Amino acid sequence: MTAPLLELENLEKIYPTGTGQLHAVDGVNLSITRGESLGLVGESGCGKSTLVRVLSRLIDPTAGAIRIDGQSIGDIPARRFGTHPERKRIQVVFQDPTDSLNPQFRIFDSIADPLRRLGGRKTRAEVTEAVHEAARITRLPPELLSRYPHQLSGGQKARVGIARAIILRPELLILDEPTSALDVSVQVVILKLLGELRETLGMSYLFVSHDLNVIKLVCDRVAVMYLGKIIECAPVEEIFARPAHPYTKALLSAIPGSSEKDRIRLNGEPRSPIDPDPNVCRFYGRCPQEQPLCKQKAPPLTELGSHTAACHFRLDQEEVHA
């Protein structure tokens, strides 16, 4: 079995509030192998963005471990990680390319910034060569390097964000809704570019998106998150063909273009993430197949082949054992 590049073990991020402890990320266990693209999906408020911020070391975890090649990086304080040598191994492409670029920087300097901070001592010629190479492989026309962000289109700014992220040749690229702010036609082009870059540079991806059609195109496996927990994880083909968790099935039924008669409409509101009862399934109260057991014992993640799910009555059990 291939050793994982990234390992998350019992990762937690808890925020104190006036009424209790908010469990934004709650006991997450995930791994990504070299060259793999893992999709992370879930509705707004499920904890995806917080997990990205913890993993990219913008904020500190409350508990748990983050390891790259077996080496812990979760215990490096977030305030120091931006200039730590391990930062080179993990880079992020943010959701809105406009907000992620300094409006006072020319495009050349935006792309060069990570190299100047983390790439060691480089001559001006070496920096220039690296920036032009990053622009070339992201198909960013060289004449745009002297411009400012407001002079670029959305697709061009997306390419800048990708070029800046890959200039250090990271091993793991975190893509936080990287195409959601773009027109559909531009999305297709950027997704194709990301697929080519993964193959060419051998990077691993954590691809965060609310769009399951995008996940299907660019990911090898999918992890589904709900109220701070991973509730299902499987190869992308299995998730789409045989979802094991009722929540995943509901997400898939809501994909644009799906049959309206097959749409699963969830009743009720999500349970509170503040001091959640550890004995109750997080999906209890909305689940169309809940039973008394679901309120008495929270289901652990269980494996059936390469497919894990946290459900006492997982939907794929009969198929797998047939």
Buried (B, 14 or more C-beta within 10 A) or exposed (E): EEEBBBBBBEBBBBBEEEEBBBBBBBBBBBBBBBBBBBBBBBBEBBBBBBBBBBBBBEBBBBEBBBBBEEEEBBEBEBEEBEEBEBBBBBBBBBBBBBEBBEEEBBBBBBBBBBBEEBBEEBEEEEBBEBBBEBBEBBEBEEEBBEBBBEEBEBBBBBBBBBBBBBBBBBBBBBBBBBBBBBEEEBBBBBBEBBBEBBEEBEBBBBBBBBBBEBBBBBBBBBBBBBBBBBBBBBBBEBBBEBBBBBBBBBBBBBEEEEEEEEEBEBEEEBBEBBEBEEEBBBBBBBBEEBEEEBBEEBBEBBEBEEBBBBBBBBBBBEEEEE
